[in-house]
């Protein structure tokens, strides 16, 4: 319900970053960009608003920035992510004719034959 009362009055650029001003009902607000990890969010400054209303204002502020044909700044990571290590490819042992060869030159077939002979 709070999102229906959100009115954006202006979108300006301050220090190279978009700043959105407006009202929620009769309460004025300002929303500026804020980096949170790898995301760029809108930080809402207003008195007495609950979390859900601030989130709705942030969404409306992002829509207003896009409608004004501005681009949100990219979130630059302060500490770059580690490169992914590729999994080692395990090669299958080549198949030996006549079965699998064990230590000492024995094969499974020769062991089976020895067991049958007993």
N, C-alpha and C positions, 0 to 999 in steps of 0.2 A: 504494500500500500504506500510505503514511503516513496517508492520510485515514481509514482504518479504525481507527487507534489514537487518534484525536482525541476527547477527552471534555471537553465544556464543563461547568464546575462552577457558574459564576455569571455573571450579566449584571447589572451595576450602572451607575448614572449618576453620573459624576464631572464636576463643572463643566458640567453640561448636555449632556455627551456620553457615549454608551454605552461601557462598558469591559467586555470579555469576558475571563474568567479560566478556565483549564482546564489539561489536561495532554495531552501527546503521549507515549504510553508512560509513562515515569516523569519526563519533562522538563516542568516547569511553564511556562506562557506567559501573557502578557497581550496582548490585542489592543485597540487604541484606533483611533478614526477619524483619518484623515489625508487632507487634500485634495491631489490631484494633478491640476492643471489644472482641467478641468471635471468630474472624477470624484471621488467620495468612496470611499477605500479603507480597508482595515483594516491598520494598522501593527502588526506582530507583534514583541514584545520577548521573546526567549528565547535561551539560550546554546546554541551548537553545532548549530543546525538549518540544513539546506540550503534553497536558494531554493524548490524544489518543495514542501517541507513547509510553509514559511511561507505560500506561496500557498494551499495546501490549508487551513491554519488560518484564513486570511482569509476563505475561502469559508464555512467552518463557522461562523465568528464572525458573518458577515452573516446566515446562516440563523438563528442563535440570537437575534440582535437582532430579526429579524422575527417569530420564534416567541414572543418576549417581548412582542410587540405594541408595540414601540418603533419610532421612525422615525429613520433616519440623517439627520443634518443635511444641508441642501442645500449644494452646493459653490458658494460665491459667488465669482465671478471678480473678481480684484483689478483687472484691467484689462479692461473690457468689450470684447467683440468688435466689430469694425467692422461697420457696416451694409452689407448687400449692395447694390451699385449695380445697378439694373436695366439690362439691355442696351437700347441705343437701338434703337428700331424703325425700320427703314429702309423707307420707303414706296416702292413701285414707281412709276415714272414712268407717267403715264396714257398709254394706247395712243392713237396718232394714226391716224385712218383713212387708208389708203393707204400705211401703212408707218411706219418710224421716221424722225423728222425730224432732220437733222443741222444743223450750223452753216451760216449763210448761206441758210437756207430750202431746202436740198437735202433730198431724201429718198432712201432706199435704192432705191426703185423707179425714181426718175428717174436715178440713177447706173447701175442695171442696164440701163435703156433706152439710156442714152448709150453704154455699153460694147457693146451689141448692134449699135448703129448703126455702130460703127467697123469 
